[in-house]
Amino acid sequence: MEIIQIVGLGLIATVLVLVVKEQKPMFAFLIAASTGVLIFLYLIGKIGGIIEVLEDLAEKSGVQMIYLKTILKIIGIAYIAEFGAQIVRDAGQESIASKIEMAGKVLIMVLAIPIISIIIETVIKLLPA
Amino acid sequence: MDWLAGWLREIIFIVLIAVFIDLLLPNRAMERYVKFVVSLLILLTLLSPVMRFFSADAKDQLEAAFATSWDGLGNDSAGQSTEVILQQGEKLRQKQESEALAWAGEEAARQMKEQIERSTGQQVDRVTVKLRTEPVKAPTGADATHPLAAEPVISSVEVVMAQAKPEGDAAPGAAGRGPEVSIAPVEKIKISVNTDSGKAGDAEGQNEAQSSAVMAGSGDEAGGETDPEANAKSGGKPATIQLVVQIEELLQQSWGVDKEAITVLGAVNPSEDHAGR
């Protein structure tokens, strides 16, 4: 049933945006952005449930929590960057949206740096000097 | 095999998570990057046994690296208060101290074992030394000059003799006295120890020199309880008692351990009575 609520919210927002857009483009953008935020907030609870299950599983299976934390950070960065970029894109600022996406990518790569360094160190130790 | 199971479990789980977040990702734009990082994680998991083999502290290293990178991102709990850091320092110090204590205990036990084996000629199965730290008290006299706030004190010593079984079998049966052949040289050494020290072992030395019949009259606190048995067995048990006493004296003289704290196991019953007094 939740999907119907969300789709309904989206449809109503779309109609409102279409109506308002002729008179006040500014309000149309605000409606679109707030609808996006609402749906996002609605989904945060669900994502929290998924993450809890994942953490539970990780504890049981003995995976290092640091791996899971890294993965969760990656997902978070990807989601937030995507969300912001789309709102900006809705406002017609394509270039700023691409910058936001680029920032997200860079931050994801920063998370990879310690892993890369550890792997390279191990490989160097493996090979005879 | 335990590590293999853990390793496989870890790999399976990390691959599962990877597939899962692949589905969770919002759009294609991020996909390549996320896939790269996740595949690095999988590689790290695959390599973890190798890493453990090559550097023991790989885990700490990894955690340190992650911590610094997260600090760089600024989304870590950056403002760690001084209190937390102090607490961590205290925890580390305690851990280090307990490790040092454990190591010292092992070393002391090893030396005690060698000493006992050398001076008694008996096989010692194992020696367990328990250490605890005690704050230095003022009236310790000469030792009060220690700079440390706490000094390790031997709280208990447990000596387990290796020849427990044959002696225990032989004593009640009174037929097969095989092990006592190996005890015989103990008397000799024992006497020489007494001539050296002549302090606490004097009364005991008399006991051993004249046989168990005299022991009743000598009135030493160790012999009192076990005298009837000793009389009955005609010198079978005094040998073990003597051994215990000898070990206790040895440890007391060379290590300064309280006699109360020494437990000698593995000999026949009188030894346990003796140790428990």
Interface residues (C-beta under 8 A of the other chain):
Chain A: I50 L54 L57 A58 S61 G62 V63 Q64 I66 Y67 L68 K69 T70 I71 K73 I74 I75 A78 Y79 A81 E82 F83 E101 G104 K105 L107 I108 M109 V110 L111 A112 I113 P114 I115 I116 S117 I118 I119 T122 K125 L126
Chain B: G6 R9 E10 I12 F13 I14 I17 A18 F20 I21 L24 L25 P26 N27 A29 M30 Y33 V34 F36 V37 V38 L40 L41 L43 L44 T45 L47 V50 M51 F54 S55 A58 K59 Q61 L62 E63 A65 F66 T68 S69 G72 L73 N75
